[in-house]
Amino acid sequence: MSNPGTLTYKRPWFADYQLKAIFNDDRVSVTEASTKSGKTVSALAWLFEQASVYGKPGRNYWWVAPVYPQSKIAYRRLKRWLPRELLKTNEQDLTITLPNEAVIWFKGADRPDSLYGEDVYAAVIDEASRCKEEAWHAVRSTITATRGPVRIIGNVKGRTNWAYKLAQKAKRGAPGYSYHRITAWDAVEAGILDRSEIEDAQSTLPEWVFRELYMAEAGDNEGRVYRSFDYAQNVTPVEDTGGLLLIGMDFNVAPMAAVVAVRAGDQLHIIDEITIRDTNTEGMSAEINRRYPGRKINVYPDPTGKARKTSAPVGQTDFTILEKAGFHVKSPRASYTTADKVNTVNAALCSADGTRRVFIDSNLSELPDALESLYYKEGTRDIDKRSGFDHITDAFAYLVCYEMPMVEKIARRVKVRLS
């Protein structure tokens, strides 16, 4: 204590990776980390500092964990660290009131509706990959008025949860976001974890489990349809170079989906994605012409549109509507089998020799998320369409299969309908 009424705080020692991941100036910092690497303790210290330095009477600071009992563990840990005579604690509400009358709350994400209402000045979402997405929506709403910072931390748990997708957004350099990855070997080097423990885990756990829990890498399990897709490798800034546009299209009403590409040598660069709910082929055609007036456009649609009328006015087919809109329709003689479609797309995303021929602009999110998150039904090779990710991936696949046929039998089926 330097002056009456003034407290001196000394931050505990933290490894460089903890300081960079947690104690930075970014609004939203997303950290995918190894188990027991120190993410929780550093985030607790960060939240305490936020409340201590910027707190005032009536200001709230939140710690949110997947379930209430997990928040209670963090609450008790912070309470142990701080001088009891300076705090007011409430075991029932799990709150710690600091001398400046700022309040740190410890909450569970299992009841997202209970997280709305307050203005929050800083928050931590712990074990985010295990929290409900609705909880993130609620927390995001609470910091809207305050523009408070958020730290999102946790292990990697597959590719389909909101935390993984948010991490990819941060990794792509979204404004106000930063991304950090902490591996077990980082923690070993910093002296936080013992090398022999990690080596034992590596030798006894399944490879994909070790990758997720200790290396902060999403396990590439067998159920994923487009396993060759890699955010870090296939998503990058690309530009519309002008000239001919290549558009893959899936016929559906809710939604209709299209992906827009340009050729770059032997590569396809995806520059746009279009998803419209409650529309038809005429509506999609109008939107394409609105976005790209006067451009020469090839459309690669669902081959069934040659006769299909479910999204077209009476007396017309989807193909004839596209032609009337001024597009060149390119379609195979017969529909692609699921296996051909999946294998062709995977080969274009990354072939066996490591060559990648498809790149998606980093400003796009729906197509990358869908490629990452589309799975087979458990124990089958039937694509699970309940997620809705199949619409935009199908649009993408029709384009790739026509422009980059993987095998000769596909190439033989390809036929230009209108040249």
Buried (B, 14 or more C-beta within 10 A) or exposed (E): EEEEEEEEEEEEEBBEBBBBBBBBEBBBBBBBBBBBBBBBBBBBBBBBBBBBEBBEEEBBBBBBBBBBEBBBEBBBEBBEEBEEEEBEBEEEEBBBBBBBEBBBBBBBBBBBEEBEEBBBBBBBBBBBBBBBBBBBEBBBBBBEEBEBBBBBBBBBBBBBBBBBBBBBBBBBEBEEBBBBBBBBBBBBBBEBBEEEEBEEBBEEBEEBEBBBBBBBBBBBEEBBBBBBBBBEEBBBEBEBEEEEBBBBBBBBBEBBBBBBBBBEEEBBBBBBBBBBEEBBBBBBBEBBBEEBEEBEBBBBBBBBBBEBBEBBEEEBBBBBBBBEBEBBBBBBEEBBEBEBBBBBBBBBBBEEEEEBBBBBBBEBBBBBBBBBBBBBEEEEEEBBEEEBBBBBBBBBBBBBBBBBBBEEEBEEBBEEBEE
